[in-house]
Amino acid sequence: MAQEEKNNGEVRIGFFICHCGVNISSTVNVAEVRDYIATLPNVVISQDYKFMCSDPGQDMIKNAIKTHKLNRVVVAACSPLMHELTFRNACEKAGLNRYLFQMANIREHVSWVHDDRVKATTKAKAHARAAVSRVAYQTPLEITKSKINPDTLIIGGGIAGIQAALEIADSGNNVILVEKEPSIGGKMALFDKTFPTLDCSACILTPKMVSVGHRENIKLYSWAEVVSVSGYLGNFKVKIKKHARYVDTDKCTGCGQCWSHCPATKFPTRRQIIIGKDTLVNEKR
């Protein structure tokens, strides 16, 4: 049974604000924010502590959840990237769904970017009030497991795309590399030397290009483009459009004879030049 159902649908929020040593309290009037939030609807308890992420700080949250029958928790402290999981775990250990927790960042977003104590305190109140308002509408969620496709799609076969494809392939995963030009290599293939060592650009790039073609777990689509992407994390579906090559790629050896004897004066390219204002024509090679 959800915690809120136990409380007959009543939203009971616990608010906790951290001093973060002096990182927050030196700029924000913590006591003033604490007392302000205590006046908001659905807030049952409002407390402050020097280090909320410490064991005593987490115990404070756990005890408050059990004592005051809280079904929502808000912590105003540092970045969620640092301690959101810490506080979620604390809530979960006290019997509260981890997704009924909300964190307000009043360190990076307030105290570290302001030097006016009055204005910083006012902003901290706004951040905390927003978190309290939001958590009231949150519902319990459950963690589920689903199968994912570990294959990686890389768009762009320049030096960055090539290197990424090779490293991912070395890790044992499949890679799909899509390049809009007829050949991979990108801008680096046009350079003579590279900065700052002035090494030969082709000497560095060519072995990597060859390696891409030889890797069994790298599927290369050159002269192609991504048309659409759908799905979600771990299960994306991508539609790739391959442009006509007019050669049998299974039989082509790259000897260049067809190229040198081709009567055509223009060859496929993505590069274009603008003539006039409205006319686009393919650039001649």
C-alpha positions as CSV (number, residue, x, y, z in Angstrom):
1,M,0.0,0.0,0.0
2,A,1.3,3.4,-1.0
3,Q,2.3,5.8,1.9
4,E,-0.3,8.3,0.7
5,E,-3.1,5.7,0.8
6,K,-2.1,5.0,4.4
7,N,-2.6,8.7,5.2
8,N,-6.1,8.7,3.5
9,G,-4.9,10.6,0.5
10,E,-3.4,13.5,2.6
11,V,-0.2,15.0,1.3
12,R,2.3,15.3,4.1
13,I,5.6,16.9,3.1
14,G,8.8,17.0,5.1
15,F,11.3,19.8,4.2
16,F,15.0,19.7,5.1
17,I,17.5,22.4,4.3
18,C,21.3,21.9,4.4
19,H,23.9,24.4,5.5
20,C,26.5,22.5,3.5
21,G,29.1,23.6,6.1
22,V,29.3,27.3,5.1
23,N,28.8,26.8,1.4
24,I,25.1,27.6,1.6
25,S,24.7,29.3,5.0
26,S,27.4,31.9,4.3
27,T,25.2,33.4,1.6
28,V,21.7,32.1,2.3
29,N,19.8,32.7,5.6
30,V,19.0,29.1,6.2
31,A,16.8,29.7,9.2
32,E,14.6,32.1,7.3
33,V,14.1,29.7,4.5
34,R,13.3,26.9,6.9
35,D,10.7,29.0,8.7
36,Y,9.2,30.3,5.5
37,I,8.7,26.8,4.0
38,A,7.1,25.7,7.3
39,T,4.1,28.0,6.5
40,L,3.4,26.4,3.1
41,P,0.4,24.1,2.6
42,N,1.0,20.3,3.2
43,V,4.4,21.0,4.9
44,V,4.3,19.0,8.2
45,I,7.9,19.5,9.3
46,S,10.7,21.9,8.3
47,Q,14.2,21.4,9.6
48,D,17.8,22.4,8.9
49,Y,21.1,20.7,9.5
50,K,24.7,21.4,8.9
51,F,25.3,18.4,6.6
52,M,22.2,16.7,5.4
53,C,24.1,14.2,3.4
54,S,25.9,12.9,6.5
55,D,24.6,9.8,8.4
56,P,23.0,12.0,11.1
57,G,21.3,14.1,8.4
58,Q,19.9,11.0,6.7
59,D,18.8,9.6,10.0
60,M,16.9,12.9,10.6
61,I,15.0,12.3,7.4
62,K,14.3,8.6,8.2
63,N,13.0,9.4,11.7
64,A,10.8,12.3,10.4
65,I,9.2,10.0,7.8
66,K,8.3,7.4,10.5
67,T,7.4,9.9,13.3
68,H,5.3,12.4,11.2
69,K,4.0,9.8,8.6
70,L,5.5,11.8,5.8
71,N,4.7,10.8,2.2
72,R,6.8,13.4,0.5
73,V,10.3,14.7,1.2
74,V,12.1,17.8,-0.1
75,V,15.8,18.5,0.6
76,A,17.3,21.9,-0.3
77,A,21.0,21.4,-0.6
78,C,23.6,20.9,-3.4
79,S,23.3,19.5,-6.9
80,P,21.1,16.5,-7.4
81,L,24.0,15.0,-9.4
82,M,25.8,14.6,-6.1
83,H,23.3,13.5,-3.5
84,E,19.9,12.8,-5.0
85,L,20.5,9.1,-4.9
86,T,21.8,9.4,-1.3
87,F,18.5,11.0,-0.2
88,R,16.4,8.7,-2.3
89,N,18.0,5.7,-0.7
90,A,17.4,7.2,2.8
91,C,13.7,7.7,2.0
92,E,13.4,4.1,0.7
93,K,15.0,2.7,3.8
94,A,12.3,4.5,5.8
95,G,9.5,2.9,3.7
96,L,8.9,5.8,1.3
97,N,8.9,5.4,-2.4
98,R,12.1,7.0,-3.7
99,Y,10.3,8.9,-6.4
100,L,8.3,10.8,-3.8
101,F,11.5,12.8,-3.1
102,Q,12.4,16.1,-4.6
103,M,15.7,18.0,-4.4
104,A,16.2,21.8,-4.7
105,N,19.7,23.0,-5.7
106,I,20.4,26.1,-3.6
107,R,24.1,25.8,-3.6
108,E,25.2,25.9,-7.3
109,H,22.0,27.8,-8.4
110,V,21.9,30.2,-5.4
111,S,24.7,30.6,-2.9
112,W,27.7,30.0,-5.3
113,V,26.4,32.5,-7.8
114,H,25.3,35.4,-5.5
115,D,27.0,37.6,-3.0
116,D,23.9,39.6,-1.9
117,R,22.5,37.7,1.2
118,V,19.0,39.2,1.0
119,K,18.5,38.4,-2.7
120,A,20.1,35.0,-2.3
121,T,17.7,34.1,0.5
122,T,14.7,35.3,-1.6
123,K,15.9,33.1,-4.5
124,A,16.4,30.1,-2.2
125,K,12.9,30.5,-0.9
126,A,11.6,30.4,-4.5
127,H,13.6,27.3,-5.3
128,A,12.4,25.5,-2.2
129,R,8.8,26.6,-2.7
130,A,8.9,25.3,-6.3
131,A,10.2,21.9,-5.1
132,V,7.5,21.6,-2.4
133,S,4.8,22.5,-4.9
134,R,6.1,19.9,-7.4
135,V,6.6,17.0,-5.0
136,A,2.9,17.3,-4.0
137,Y,1.9,16.1,-7.4
138,Q,4.4,13.3,-7.7
139,T,3.2,9.7,-7.7
140,P,5.1,6.5,-6.7
141,L,7.0,4.7,-9.5
142,E,8.6,1.3,-9.6
143,I,11.9,0.4,-11.2
144,T,11.4,-2.1,-14.0
145,K,13.9,-4.0,-16.2
146,S,13.6,-4.2,-20.0
147,K,15.8,-5.6,-22.7
148,I,18.0,-3.1,-24.6
149,N,19.8,-3.2,-27.9
150,P,23.5,-2.5,-27.1
151,D,24.4,-1.6,-30.7
152,T,25.6,2.0,-31.2
153,L,24.7,4.3,-34.0
154,I,27.3,7.0,-34.9
155,I,26.3,9.7,-37.3
156,G,29.3,11.2,-39.1
157,G,32.4,9.4,-40.4
158,G,35.0,12.1,-39.7
159,I,38.0,11.5,-37.5
160,A,35.8,11.8,-34.3
161,G,33.2,9.3,-35.6
162,I,35.9,6.9,-36.8
163,Q,37.8,6.9,-33.5
164,A,34.6,6.5,-31.5
165,A,33.5,3.6,-33.8
166,L,36.9,1.8,-33.4
167,E,36.9,2.2,-29.6
168,I,33.4,0.9,-29.2
169,A,34.1,-2.0,-31.6
170,D,37.2,-2.8,-29.5
171,S,34.9,-3.1,-26.5
172,G,33.1,-5.9,-28.2
173,N,29.9,-4.0,-29.2
174,N,28.4,-3.6,-32.7
175,V,28.6,-0.2,-34.3
176,I,26.6,1.3,-37.2
177,L,28.5,4.2,-38.8
178,V,26.6,6.5,-41.1
179,E,28.4,9.0,-43.3
180,K,26.6,11.4,-45.8
181,E,29.6,11.6,-48.1
182,P,30.7,8.8,-50.5
183,S,33.8,8.2,-48.3
184,I,34.6,8.5,-44.6
185,G,37.4,10.7,-43.5
186,G,35.7,14.1,-43.1
187,K,37.6,17.3,-43.1
188,M,40.8,15.7,-41.9
189,A,41.1,13.9,-45.2
190,L,41.5,17.3,-46.9
191,F,44.4,18.4,-44.7
192,D,48.1,18.0,-45.5
193,K,49.4,18.1,-42.0
194,T,48.0,18.2,-38.4
195,F,48.7,20.7,-35.6
196,P,50.8,20.9,-33.5
197,T,53.1,18.1,-34.5
198,L,52.7,18.7,-38.3
199,D,52.4,15.0,-38.8
200,C,51.0,13.8,-42.1
201,S,47.2,13.9,-41.9
202,A,46.8,10.9,-44.3
203,C,49.4,8.9,-42.3
204,I,47.2,9.1,-39.2
205,L,43.8,8.9,-40.8
206,T,44.2,6.3,-43.6
207,P,45.0,3.3,-41.2
208,K,41.9,4.2,-39.2
209,M,39.7,4.4,-42.3
210,V,41.0,1.0,-43.4
211,S,40.5,-0.4,-39.9
212,V,36.8,0.6,-40.0
213,G,36.3,-1.4,-43.2
214,H,37.9,-4.5,-41.7
215,R,36.1,-4.6,-38.4
216,E,33.4,-7.2,-38.5
217,N,31.4,-5.5,-35.8
218,I,31.3,-2.1,-37.7
219,K,28.6,-1.7,-40.3
220,L,29.4,1.2,-42.5
221,Y,26.8,3.1,-44.5
222,S,28.5,5.7,-46.6
223,W,26.7,8.0,-49.1
224,A,23.7,7.6,-46.7
225,E,21.7,9.7,-44.2
226,V,19.5,9.2,-41.2
227,V,15.9,9.9,-42.2
228,S,14.1,9.3,-38.9
229,V,14.7,8.2,-35.3
230,S,12.0,6.8,-33.1
231,G,11.7,4.7,-30.0
232,Y,13.4,5.3,-26.6
233,L,16.6,4.8,-24.7
234,G,18.0,1.4,-25.4
235,N,15.4,0.6,-28.0
236,F,15.7,3.2,-30.8
237,K,14.6,2.5,-34.3
238,V,16.4,4.4,-37.0
239,K,15.6,4.6,-40.7
240,I,18.6,5.1,-43.0
241,K,18.4,6.2,-46.6
242,K,21.2,4.8,-48.9
243,H,21.7,6.8,-52.0
244,A,22.2,5.0,-55.3
245,R,25.8,4.1,-56.1
246,Y,25.3,2.8,-59.7
247,V,28.0,0.1,-59.0
248,D,27.9,-3.4,-57.6
249,T,29.6,-2.9,-54.3
250,D,30.2,-6.6,-53.9
251,K,32.2,-6.7,-57.1
252,C,33.9,-3.3,-56.9
253,T,37.6,-3.4,-56.1
254,G,38.1,0.3,-56.1
255,C,40.5,0.2,-59.1
256,G,39.1,3.5,-60.4
257,Q,38.8,2.3,-64.0
258,C,35.1,3.1,-64.2
259,W,35.7,6.5,-62.7
260,S,38.4,7.4,-65.3
261,H,36.3,6.2,-68.2
262,C,32.9,7.5,-67.1
263,P,31.4,9.9,-69.7
264,A,29.6,11.9,-67.0
265,T,30.9,15.3,-66.1
266,K,29.3,15.4,-62.6
267,F,29.6,12.9,-59.8
268,P,27.5,12.5,-56.7
269,T,28.4,14.9,-53.8
270,R,26.7,16.5,-50.9
271,R,28.6,19.8,-51.3
272,Q,26.8,22.5,-53.1
273,I,27.4,26.1,-54.1
274,I,24.9,28.8,-54.3
275,I,24.5,30.6,-57.6
276,G,22.3,33.6,-57.4
277,K,19.8,33.7,-54.6
278,D,17.4,30.8,-55.3
279,T,19.3,28.3,-57.5
280,L,21.3,25.4,-56.0
281,V,23.6,23.3,-58.3
282,N,25.9,20.4,-57.5
283,E,29.6,21.5,-57.3
284,K,31.7,19.9,-60.1
285,R,34.7,17.9,-59.0
